[in-house]
Amino acid sequence: MHEPHFWRPLLPHLRLLGYTGLIPFASFALGAWLMPTEALRTLSLLMLRVYGLSILSFIGAISWGLAISIDDLNPAERKSLVYWSVVPSLLACASFLLPSSGACLTLAVIAALALAVDLRTAIRVKLPVSWRMLRMHLSLGAILSLGAGAYLAEIGGK
């Protein structure tokens, strides 16, 4: 597929911001394992959950943006994307009713679901392959970190 003229110069910036955005995921997951006190491990898990919530809210906004900016959508697709766009943040907020293990697992599942929706939409509206690959890499990093957080919280009894 041919990439739009504006895409190529933007891609390095998207990669820089995206991949550095994985640092907090990895740091908080590692903190839940390596911090010297129980209180600091608990704080790392909380920060992992908060960061996951904020990123999932951002990811939902991608669908909102596509719904209002892509010409090649029929009204049903446009409406579906607008309604879907709020689902990740609402589910992520609801995950805070769960203990850390369940919340991190729930956030990982939401991230996987959002990835599936975004990739389906990206293929449908012919977003560049390089965007799809970046989106997949970033989501997998987030999902792995959240999964590690769920595991660490579970073995730590949280």
N, CA, C and O of each residue as an XYZ file, in Angstrom:
632
protein
N       0.842     -1.185      0.000
C       0.000      0.000      0.000
C       0.881      1.240      0.000
O       1.956      1.252      0.601
N       0.432      2.246     -0.657
C       1.157      3.512     -0.738
C       0.876      4.337      0.519
O      -0.276      4.526      0.911
N       1.944      4.821      1.139
C       1.774      5.631      2.353
C       1.523      7.085      1.975
O       2.121      7.586      1.023
N       0.641      7.773      2.710
C       0.394      9.191      2.418
C       1.676     10.009      2.564
O       2.577      9.629      3.312
N       1.756     11.116      1.860
C       2.963     11.938      1.836
C       3.383     12.450      3.216
O       4.574     12.638      3.464
N       2.445     12.673      4.095
C       2.774     13.212      5.418
C       3.263     12.139      6.383
O       3.813     12.458      7.437
N       3.069     10.879      6.034
C       3.287      9.794      6.977
C       4.764      9.539      7.272
O       5.153      9.442      8.436
N       5.580      9.430      6.241
C       6.974      9.019      6.427
C       7.747      9.949      7.365
O       8.448      9.446      8.243
N       7.660     11.292      7.229
C       8.399     12.151      8.168
C       7.864     12.076      9.599
O       8.589     12.368     10.550
N       6.605     11.687      9.751
C       5.999     11.597     11.078
C       6.378     10.306     11.802
O       6.424     10.278     13.031
N       6.643      9.263     11.064
C       6.877      7.934     11.648
C       8.000      7.899     12.687
O       7.804      7.279     13.731
N       9.163      8.522     12.473
C      10.193      8.471     13.529
C       9.727      9.088     14.847
O      10.108      8.620     15.920
N       8.919     10.118     14.771
C       8.408     10.762     15.982
C       7.392      9.862     16.688
O       7.378      9.770     17.916
N       6.552      9.207     15.904
C       5.593      8.265     16.485
C       6.319      7.102     17.149
O       5.937      6.650     18.228
N       7.361      6.627     16.497
C       8.144      5.525     17.083
C       8.823      5.974     18.376
O       8.790      5.259     19.377
N       9.436      7.155     18.355
C      10.109      7.658     19.552
C       9.130      7.772     20.718
O       9.394      7.269     21.810
N       8.013      8.428     20.483
C       7.026      8.604     21.553
C       6.415      7.272     21.974
O       6.223      7.016     23.163
N       6.113      6.435     21.002
C       5.490      5.149     21.311
C       6.396      4.230     22.108
O       5.998      3.713     23.152
N       7.612      4.023     21.620
C       8.507      3.097     22.310
C       8.965      3.636     23.664
O       9.122      2.864     24.610
N       9.180      4.940     23.770
C       9.516      5.468     25.099
C       8.310      5.388     26.028
O       8.467      5.352     27.248
N       7.114      5.361     25.461
C       5.915      5.172     26.275
C       5.822      3.789     26.893
O       5.027      3.570     27.807
N       6.630      2.851     26.403
C       6.663      1.523     27.022
C       7.530      1.494     28.270
O       7.419      0.577     29.084
N       8.390      2.489     28.426
C       9.289      2.515     29.587
C       8.515      2.507     30.910
O       8.860      1.724     31.794
N       7.490      3.339     31.084
C       6.745      3.264     32.347
C       6.089      1.900     32.562
O       6.073      1.401     33.688
N       5.550      1.289     31.508
C       4.966     -0.049     31.670
C       6.007     -1.016     32.224
O       5.767     -1.693     33.223
N       7.151     -1.074     31.576
C       8.198     -2.006     32.009
C       8.724     -1.632     33.391
O       8.967     -2.510     34.219
N       8.902     -0.343     33.647
C       9.446      0.102     34.932
C       8.523     -0.245     36.090
O       8.977     -0.727     37.127
N       7.241     -0.003     35.917
C       6.301     -0.289     37.001
C       6.143     -1.795     37.214
O       6.005     -2.252     38.348
N       6.162     -2.561     36.126
C       6.090     -4.021     36.276
C       7.346     -4.532     36.984
O       7.252     -5.374     37.878
N       8.507     -4.034     36.596
C       9.744     -4.431     37.279
C       9.744     -3.979     38.743
O      10.219     -4.693     39.626
N       9.207     -2.794     38.980
C       9.125     -2.297     40.352
C       8.271     -3.189     41.237
O       8.559     -3.363     42.421
N       7.216     -3.757     40.654
C       6.349     -4.660     41.424
C       7.084     -5.936     41.810
O       6.645     -6.663     42.701
N       8.180     -6.206     41.156
C       8.984     -7.386     41.444
C      10.212     -7.043     42.271
O      10.566     -7.778     43.193
N      10.868     -5.922     41.945
C      12.192     -5.650     42.499
C      12.240     -4.651     43.653
O      13.256     -4.567     44.343
N      11.187     -3.908     43.874
C      11.244     -2.911     44.947
C      11.498     -3.596     46.289
O      11.020     -4.707     46.518
N      12.248     -2.937     47.175
C      12.696     -3.598     48.400
C      11.628     -3.760     49.472
O      11.777     -4.592     50.367
N      10.561     -2.984     49.397
C       9.528     -3.106     50.432
C       8.179     -3.427     49.804
O       7.931     -3.153     48.629
N       7.333     -4.004     50.611
C       5.972     -4.332     50.175
C       5.215     -3.075     49.760
O       4.475     -3.087     48.777
N       5.398     -2.009     50.498
C       4.710     -0.750     50.182
C       5.124     -0.224     48.810
O       4.285      0.253     48.047
N       6.409     -0.312     48.500
C       6.881      0.158     47.192
C       6.438     -0.761     46.057
O       6.161     -0.294     44.952
N       6.369     -2.057     46.321
C       5.859     -2.988     45.304
C       4.385     -2.716     45.037
O       3.938     -2.752     43.890
N       3.633     -2.444     46.097
C       2.207     -2.106     45.953
C       2.040     -0.799     45.178
O       1.162     -0.685     44.323
N       2.883      0.176     45.482
C       2.831      1.450     44.760
C       3.158      1.241     43.280
O       2.519      1.853     42.424
N       4.122      0.404     42.963
C       4.447      0.113     41.566
C       3.267     -0.500     40.833
O       2.988     -0.149     39.687
N       2.573     -1.418     41.496
C       1.382     -2.011     40.880
C       0.294     -0.964     40.661
O      -0.369     -0.964     39.624
N       0.110     -0.083     41.621
C      -0.879      0.984     41.459
C      -0.504      1.885     40.281
O      -1.361      2.246     39.476
N       0.763      2.242     40.185
C       1.207      3.098     39.084
C       1.075      2.388     37.737
O       0.757      3.022     36.732
N       1.316      1.089     37.711
C       1.113      0.314     36.490
C      -0.344      0.381     36.070
O      -0.647      0.552     34.889
N      -1.234      0.248     37.018
C      -2.674      0.311     36.725
C      -3.084      1.707     36.250
O      -3.844      1.837     35.290
N      -2.589      2.736     36.911
C      -2.926      4.114     36.530
C      -2.408      4.405     35.123
O      -3.124      4.970     34.296
N      -1.165      4.018     34.857
C      -0.597      4.257     33.538
C      -1.369      3.467     32.475
O      -1.643      3.981     31.391
N      -1.713      2.226     32.789
C      -2.510      1.415     31.865
C      -3.848      2.072     31.558
O      -4.279      2.101     30.405
N      -4.496      2.594     32.575
C      -5.769      3.293     32.373
C      -5.588      4.495     31.452
O      -6.387      4.707     30.540
N      -4.539      5.281     31.689
C      -4.343      6.480     30.865
C      -4.044      6.106     29.415
O      -4.540      6.759     28.497
N      -3.253      5.080     29.199
C      -2.926      4.668     27.828
C      -4.150      4.072     27.141
O      -4.370      4.324     25.956
N      -4.938      3.298     27.850
C      -6.150      2.744     27.246
C      -7.152      3.838     26.893
O      -7.881      3.718     25.909
N      -7.191      4.886     27.680
C      -8.053      6.026     27.329
C      -7.554      6.677     26.045
O      -8.347      7.032     25.173
N      -6.250      6.830     25.934
C      -5.635      7.383     24.724
C      -5.940      6.500     23.520
O      -6.279      7.000     22.447
N      -5.820      5.197     23.699
C      -6.073      4.267     22.601
C      -7.530      4.363     22.138
O      -7.801      4.316     20.938
N      -8.454      4.496     23.068
C      -9.854      4.676     22.680
C     -10.046      5.919     21.822
O     -10.859      5.935     20.897
N      -9.292      6.944     22.142
C      -9.407      8.198     21.392
C      -8.977      8.034     19.934
O      -9.406      8.804     19.075
N      -8.140      7.047     19.650
C      -7.750      6.794     18.260
C      -9.001      6.498     17.431
O      -9.153      7.021     16.327
N      -9.888      5.667     17.958
C     -11.108      5.326     17.228
C     -11.999      6.545     17.034
O     -12.606      6.717     15.977
N     -12.074      7.383     18.048
C     -12.851      8.624     17.943
C     -12.292      9.464     16.791
O     -13.035      9.948     15.937
N     -10.964      9.624     16.788
C     -10.324     10.417     15.739
C     -10.557      9.846     14.349
O     -10.826     10.588     13.405
N     -10.456      8.533     14.223
C     -10.709      7.911     12.921
C     -12.163      8.109     12.501
O     -12.442      8.377     11.332
N     -13.071      7.979     13.432
C     -14.498      8.111     13.112
C     -14.840      9.491     12.574
O     -15.709      9.625     11.711
N     -14.171     10.504     13.072
C     -14.509     11.858     12.629
C     -13.623     12.362     11.492
O     -13.856     13.451     10.968
N     -12.606     11.583     11.104
C     -11.693     12.109     10.091
C     -11.570     11.268      8.824
O     -11.114     11.779      7.800
N     -11.957     10.017      8.861
C     -11.816      9.149      7.689
C     -13.078      9.252      6.835
O     -14.183      8.965      7.294
N     -12.888      9.664      5.588
C     -14.032      9.816      4.679
C     -14.647      8.483      4.286
O     -15.857      8.385      4.082
N     -13.814      7.464      4.181
C     -14.240      6.176      3.638
C     -14.886      5.272      4.693
O     -14.506      4.109      4.828
N     -15.847      5.796      5.431
C     -16.597      5.001      6.408
C     -18.076      5.189      6.134
O     -18.527      6.287      5.809
N     -18.826      4.105      6.268
C     -20.272      4.273      6.159
C     -20.807      4.708      7.527
O     -20.087      4.612      8.520
N     -22.035      5.176      7.599
C     -22.552      5.690      8.876
C     -22.525      4.670     10.020
O     -22.275      5.037     11.168
N     -22.775      3.418      9.719
C     -22.759      2.392     10.775
C     -21.341      2.200     11.318
O     -21.155      2.076     12.528
N     -20.347      2.175     10.437
C     -18.951      2.041     10.882
C     -18.538      3.249     11.721
O     -17.880      3.109     12.752
N     -18.929      4.424     11.268
C     -18.591      5.657     11.979
C     -19.197      5.637     13.388
O     -18.519      5.945     14.368
N     -20.467      5.276     13.473
C     -21.152      5.223     14.768
C     -20.526      4.165     15.675
O     -20.346      4.396     16.870
N     -20.197      3.016     15.111
C     -19.567      1.952     15.904
C     -18.239      2.411     16.486
O     -17.948      2.148     17.652
N     -17.435      3.093     15.683
C     -16.143      3.585     16.169
C     -16.305      4.623     17.269
O     -15.549      4.624     18.241
N     -17.282      5.503     17.124
C     -17.503      6.521     18.161
C     -17.908      5.854     19.473
O     -17.384      6.193     20.534
N     -18.832      4.914     19.401
C     -19.250      4.244     20.635
C     -18.123      3.395     21.209
O     -17.912      3.383     22.421
N     -17.397      2.684     20.346
C     -16.284      1.871     20.827
C     -15.230      2.737     21.505
O     -14.592      2.294     22.460
N     -15.037      3.961     21.029
C     -13.935      4.798     21.499
C     -13.957      5.047     23.001
O     -12.913      5.319     23.594
N     -15.125      4.958     23.624
C     -15.204      5.197     25.070
C     -15.097      3.907     25.886
O     -14.915      3.951     27.103
N     -15.208      2.779     25.225
C     -15.219      1.496     25.942
C     -13.906      1.214     26.678
O     -13.951      0.838     27.849
N     -12.735      1.379     26.042
C     -11.500      1.069     26.786
C     -11.356      1.863     28.087
O     -10.969      1.300     29.112
N     -11.661      3.158     28.057
C     -11.496      3.943     29.291
C     -12.538      3.561     30.336
O     -12.223      3.522     31.525
N     -13.757      3.282     29.925
C     -14.786      2.891     30.894
C     -14.455      1.556     31.553
O     -14.584      1.410     32.769
N     -14.030      0.587     30.753
C     -13.651     -0.714     31.324
C     -12.407     -0.593     32.193
O     -12.306     -1.234     33.239
N     -11.455      0.240     31.751
C     -10.237      0.434     32.542
C     -10.559      1.069     33.886
O      -9.982      0.686     34.903
N     -11.472      2.034     33.904
C     -11.894      2.630     35.181
C     -12.549      1.585     36.070
O     -12.280      1.525     37.270
N     -13.405      0.766     35.482
C     -14.085     -0.276     36.263
C     -13.089     -1.280     36.837
O     -13.348     -1.881     37.880
N     -11.951     -1.468     36.166
C     -10.963     -2.430     36.665
C     -10.423     -2.030     38.034
O      -9.890     -2.872     38.757
N     -10.554     -0.759     38.395
C     -10.043     -0.304     39.691
C     -10.900     -0.793     40.858
O     -10.547     -0.588     42.019
N     -12.010     -1.432     40.554
C     -12.812     -2.058     41.596
C     -12.241     -3.424     41.983
O     -12.664     -4.021     42.972
N     -11.294     -3.905     41.212
C     -10.704     -5.225     41.431
C      -9.384     -5.107     42.182
O      -8.762     -4.045     42.187
N      -8.956     -6.196     42.817
C      -7.600     -6.200     43.370
C      -6.587     -6.061     42.235
O      -6.932     -6.264     41.071
N      -5.362     -5.722     42.558
C      -4.343     -5.452     41.539
C      -4.181     -6.590     40.540
O      -4.025     -6.340     39.345
N      -4.215     -7.828     41.005
C      -4.025     -8.951     40.076
C      -5.124     -8.971     39.024
O      -4.843     -9.090     37.831
N      -6.359     -8.856     39.456
C      -7.487     -8.850     38.519
C      -7.509     -7.596     37.666
O      -7.866     -7.648     36.489
N      -7.131     -6.472     38.253
C      -7.137     -5.210     37.504
C      -6.098     -5.241     36.397
O      -6.392     -4.858     35.265
N      -4.889     -5.690     36.704
C      -3.845     -5.752     35.671
C      -4.233     -6.721     34.560
O      -4.009     -6.440     33.382
N      -4.806     -7.844     34.926
C      -5.249     -8.812     33.921
C      -6.358     -8.207     33.059
O      -6.346     -8.353     31.836
N      -7.304     -7.537     33.690
C      -8.394     -6.894     32.953
C      -7.845     -5.845     31.989
O      -8.281     -5.773     30.840
N      -6.895     -5.035     32.443
C      -6.292     -4.025     31.578
C      -5.573     -4.677     30.394
O      -5.631     -4.163     29.277
N      -4.903     -5.792     30.628
C      -4.223     -6.504     29.540
C      -5.228     -7.009     28.512
O      -4.985     -6.930     27.308
N      -6.349     -7.526     28.985
C      -7.396     -8.025     28.071
C      -8.004     -6.866     27.278
O      -8.244     -6.994     26.077
N      -8.250     -5.744     27.940
C      -8.784     -4.570     27.239
C      -7.795     -4.115     26.169
O      -8.196     -3.780     25.055
N      -6.514     -4.102     26.499
C      -5.484     -3.700     25.524
C      -5.481     -4.642     24.321
O      -5.335     -4.195     23.183
N      -5.640     -5.930     24.566
C      -5.685     -6.904     23.465
C      -6.929     -6.693     22.606
O      -6.859     -6.743     21.378
N      -8.050     -6.460     23.249
C      -9.291     -6.212     22.516
C      -9.174     -4.932     21.683
O      -9.582     -4.903     20.522
N      -8.621     -3.884     22.278
C      -8.451     -2.621     21.555
C      -7.504     -2.801     20.371
O      -7.714     -2.209     19.312
N      -6.475     -3.605     20.544
C      -5.562     -3.881     19.439
C      -6.310     -4.564     18.293
O      -6.147     -4.193     17.131
N      -7.120     -5.550     18.620
C      -7.883     -6.255     17.582
C      -8.811     -5.291     16.830
O      -8.885     -5.328     15.602
N      -9.506     -4.442     17.562
C     -10.403     -3.470     16.923
C      -9.606     -2.510     16.056
O      -9.997     -2.230     14.923
N      -8.488     -2.000     16.575
C      -7.693     -1.034     15.817
C      -7.084     -1.654     14.570
O      -7.048     -1.011     13.521
N      -6.608     -2.876     14.660
C      -6.021     -3.511     13.476
C      -7.090     -3.788     12.424
O      -6.858     -3.606     11.229
N      -8.248     -4.224     12.872
C      -9.365     -4.440     11.927
C      -9.731     -3.136     11.241
O      -9.924     -3.098     10.026
N      -9.827     -2.073     12.018
C     -10.160     -0.763     11.456
C      -9.053     -0.271     10.538
O      -9.329      0.265      9.465
N      -7.802     -0.449     10.949
C      -6.664      0.012     10.151
C      -6.628     -0.670      8.793
O      -6.334     -0.036      7.779
N      -6.924     -1.948      8.776
C      -6.971     -2.670      7.502
C      -8.128     -2.147      6.655
O      -7.977     -1.917      5.455
N      -9.271     -1.964      7.285
C     -10.460     -1.484      6.572
C     -10.233     -0.116      5.935
O     -10.623      0.099      4.787
N      -9.608      0.814      6.662
C      -9.432      2.174      6.141
C      -8.055      2.373      5.497
O      -7.686      3.484      5.116
N      -7.299      1.263      5.383
C      -6.006      1.269      4.700
C      -4.972      2.193      5.336
O      -4.270      2.933      4.647
N      -4.893      2.134      6.672
C      -3.808      2.852      7.334
C      -2.489      2.184      6.962
O      -2.470      0.988      6.671
N      -1.395      2.927      6.964
C      -0.107      2.354      6.543
C       0.277      1.123      7.379
O       0.002      1.055      8.576
N       0.910      0.173      6.723
C       1.372     -1.045      7.393
C       2.325     -0.693      8.530
O       2.311     -1.343      9.575
N       3.145      0.324      8.334
C       4.091      0.712      9.386
C       3.351      1.179     10.641
O       3.844      0.963     11.748
N       2.194      1.808     10.503
C       1.387      2.190     11.671
C       0.847      0.952     12.364
O       0.868      0.858     13.591
N       0.364      0.004     11.575
C      -0.182     -1.235     12.150
C       0.894     -1.990     12.929
O       0.631     -2.510     14.014
N       2.099     -2.048     12.376
C       3.191     -2.742     13.063
C       3.564     -2.021     14.361
O       3.756     -2.658     15.397
N       3.664     -0.707     14.300
C       3.963      0.062     15.508
C       2.891     -0.165     16.557
O       3.198     -0.405     17.724
N       1.631     -0.089     16.143
C       0.507     -0.293     17.065
C       0.584     -1.667     17.704
O       0.337     -1.814     18.901
N       0.927     -2.678     16.908
C       1.015     -4.036     17.439
C       2.180     -4.158     18.422
O       2.012     -4.742     19.493
N       3.341     -3.630     18.090
C       4.497     -3.693     18.996
C       4.187     -3.021     20.337
O       4.465     -3.572     21.402
N       3.613     -1.834     20.262
C       3.328     -1.090     21.494
C       2.297     -1.819     22.348
O       2.431     -1.891     23.570
N       1.282     -2.353     21.707
C       0.260     -3.081     22.463
C       0.816     -4.333     23.103
O       0.500     -4.640     24.252
N       1.643     -5.058     22.368
C       2.223     -6.275     22.947
C       3.114     -5.947     24.136
O       3.115     -6.683     25.123
N       3.874     -4.854     24.062
C       4.672     -4.432     25.212
C       3.817     -4.104     26.415
O       4.145     -4.480     27.540
N       2.718     -3.404     26.180
C       1.808     -3.059     27.275
C       1.147     -4.313     27.843
O       1.049     -4.469     29.060
N       0.697     -5.197     26.970
C       0.022     -6.423     27.405
C       0.973     -7.292     28.231
O       0.579     -7.832     29.264
N       2.209     -7.427     27.786
C       3.189     -8.226     28.543
C       3.463     -7.612     29.915
O       3.544     -8.327     30.914
N       3.605     -6.297     29.960
C       3.860     -5.632     31.247
C       2.665     -5.777     32.187
O       2.834     -6.053     33.375
N       1.477     -5.593     31.660
C       0.271     -5.742     32.491
C       0.091     -7.191     32.926
O      -0.322     -7.454     34.056
N       0.397     -8.122     32.042
C       0.334     -9.537     32.408
C       1.326     -9.872     33.506
O       1.008    -10.616     34.434
N       2.542     -9.315     33.399
C       3.533     -9.522     34.458
C       3.040     -8.923     35.765
O       3.203     -9.526     36.826
N       2.438     -7.740     35.694
C       1.877     -7.121     36.897
C       0.799     -7.986     37.529
O       0.743     -8.126     38.750
N      -0.061     -8.569     36.690
C      -1.119     -9.455     37.203
C      -0.508    -10.655     37.911
O      -0.947    -11.040     38.995
N       0.502    -11.240     37.292
C       1.171    -12.396     37.899
C       1.839    -12.021     39.216
O       1.677    -12.719     40.217
N       2.586    -10.927     39.219
C       3.303    -10.515     40.428
C       2.332    -10.149     41.543
O       2.590    -10.439     42.711
N       1.222     -9.516     41.192
C       0.218     -9.190     42.198
C      -0.414    -10.461     42.756
O      -0.695    -10.557     43.951
N      -0.628    -11.414     41.892
C      -1.252    -12.685     42.316
C      -0.341    -13.449     43.279
O      -0.796    -13.944     44.310
N       0.944    -13.544     42.938
C       1.830    -14.303     43.829
C       2.130    -13.521     45.100
O       2.527    -14.092     46.116
N       1.935    -12.199     45.030
C       2.117    -11.369     46.222
C       0.837    -11.217     47.026
O       0.829    -10.580     48.079
N      -0.258    -11.813     46.520
C      -1.521    -11.766     47.243
C      -2.271    -10.449     47.132
O      -3.001    -10.080     48.052
N      -2.109     -9.731     46.027
C      -2.789     -8.435     45.873
C      -3.842     -8.517     44.823
O      -4.521     -7.526     44.552
